[in-house]
Amino acid sequence: MMRLSRILITLAVVALPALAAVSAQAQTSAVDEEERARSYFTNLELVNQDGQTVQFFDDVMKDKVVVVNFIFTNCKGACPLMTHKLTLVRDKLESYVGKPLQFVSLSLDPERDTPVAMKEFAKTHNADHDGWVFLTGDADNLDTIIKKLGQYTDDMEAHSTMMLAGNVNNAHWIKILPQEQPPAIAEKLRRLMEDGETT
């Protein structure tokens, strides 16, 4: 019995450095992935609907499952409709909002979409909630970010109503078609949230 105990203790001591090395390698890999994501999506500064300056990756994307749509506050057609659709999705997933789920609306018209205008748009369309950020700011910064997301257009009136959703930690992204209904969108977001750990 004593000999068996010594063998088990020896095995445990031998295994500890190997386990520590695997753990350190996993942590390094996670850091590398985060740096790659930050580099790709950029950490450019934008301004939210409350007038606060935020860094796009660190403050908006990091450790989140995000749903991104593209709006301009003078829009009378698709933007209010898609925002309303997302409010219905939000209602279905309220317990997840902010932890880790984040709704992100990016301005296509930063010249007119001031933080005040974005705040008013959010209030008007029942989207002024925690866990939903409306972003405007420097036009070049927004153009860069929107291009990274594959949704840039020179003609904002003809912009795509496609939405994007992603588990940022896992680099798992999907497109959400404008005709999809809130229950189906909510289910897709649940699956993204279940796709590995988010913090």
N, C-alpha and C positions, 0 to 999 in steps of 0.2 A: 504493500500500500504506500509506504514511504517512497519507494522507488518510483511508483507511478506519479506521485505528487511532484517529485523532482523533475520528472520528464515533462509533465504538463507545465510546470513553472518555466523550465528551460525553453520549451516551445513558445510560450507566451512572450518571454523576454526577446527571443530571436525574432518573433513576428512583429513586435512593436515598431522597430525602425522601418520595416517594410510598409506597414500600415501608415506610419507618419509620412513616408515618402509619397505614397499614393494620395493621401489627403492634401499634402502640399502641392502636388502636381495638379489635382483637381481645382484647388484654390487659384493657382496660377492660371490655369485654363479659363476659369470663370472671369478673372481679371482681364485676361487677353480678349475674351469675347466682349466684355463690356467696353473696352477701349476701342475695339473694332466698330461696335455699334455707335459709340459716341462720335467716332471719326466719320462714319458714314452719314448719320442723321444730322450731324453737326451739333455744336453747343452754342449756336448763335443766339444772341439776345432778342427776345420779343417782349411785348407788353400785353398783360392780360386785361380783362374787362374791369378790373379794379385799379388799373393804372400801375400795377407792380411789374417791374422788370424781372423776367425769368429767363433762364438758360434752357434752350429747347430740350436737350437730352436729359440733363441732370434734374431739372425741375418738373418736366412734363412727361417724359418717356420712361426714365429709369425705373426698373422693378415693377412696371405696370403692364396691364393688359389694356390697350388703348383702342378706342373707336374714333376714327378721324373723318370729319367731313369738311367741306370747303364752301364758304359762304361769302356773300357781301350784303351789307345791311340794307341797301336800297333795293334788293331783289324782291320782287312781288310774286314770284311763282315758285320755282323749285326749292329755293333755300328755306322759306318758311315750312313748306311741305316736308322736306327731309328732316328739318329740326323737330317738327311735330312728331314724326315717326320715331326719332331717337328718344323723345321724351317718353313715348309709350314703352320703348325698350328699357329705358332707365327705370320706369315704374316696376317692370317685371324683375329687375335685378337690383333693387334698391339696397339690399343687404350687402352687396358686393362693391357698391360705388365707393371709390376712394381706396378700397382695400381688396383687391388690387385694381379694380376697374376704373378707368378714367375716360371721360368723353372730351374730345378735343375738336374745336371748330376753328379753322384757320381762315383768316381774311384773304380774299382775292382782290380787295380794293382798299389797301391801307391808307390811301390819301383821304378817303372819306370815312373809313371805318376807324374812328377814334375809339379809345377805351370807353368813353361815354356812350358812343353810338352802339358799340358792342354790348355794353351793359343793358342798354335800353332794348336792343334786339332780343337779348336773352330773357329779359323780364316779360316782354311782349309775348314771347313764344313759350313761356313756362319752362325755361331752361336755365334760370338763374339759381343753380343749386351747387352745393359742395360736390366736388368730383366732376365738374364740367367747366372746362377752361376755354374761353374765347380769346384768341390770340391775334394781335395786330402788331404794328411796329414798323420798323425800317423795311421799305419795299424790297431792297436787294436781299435782305435776310429772309424775308418771306418767300421771295421767288426761289432762292436757293433751296430752302426746305421743301417747298411744294414740288420742285423739280426732283429732289431726292425721293419724294413719295410718288413720283410718276404721274402727277395730276396738273402740271403746269399748262396754261393756255394763254395766248396773247389776247384772246377775246373772252373776258370774264362772263359776258352774257351767254356765251356758248359753252361754259365750263361743264365738265362732266359731273353728274350727280352720283357717280360711283363713290362708295365709302370704303374705307380701309379699316381693318382691325388686325391687331397683332399682339402676340405675347412677346414682349420686347426681350425678356431674358432668354427665351428659346429661339428667337429669330423666326418665329412661325407667324406668317402673315397670310391673310385672306382678303379677297375682294367681296364687298357686299353690294349686290345689284340694287338699283333704286326701287325695283318692283317687289323686292322681298318684303314680307310682312313682319311686324314686330315679334311674334312668337318664334318665327324661324331665325330671325337675327339674334334674339336672346339665347336660343339654343346653341347657335354657333359660338357666341361669346362664352357660354358656360363651358363648351368643349375647349376653347382656348385657355380658359382659366384652369382647367383640369390638366392641361398639357404641361406637366412638370410644375415645379415649385416657383411661386412668386412670393416676394416678401412685402 
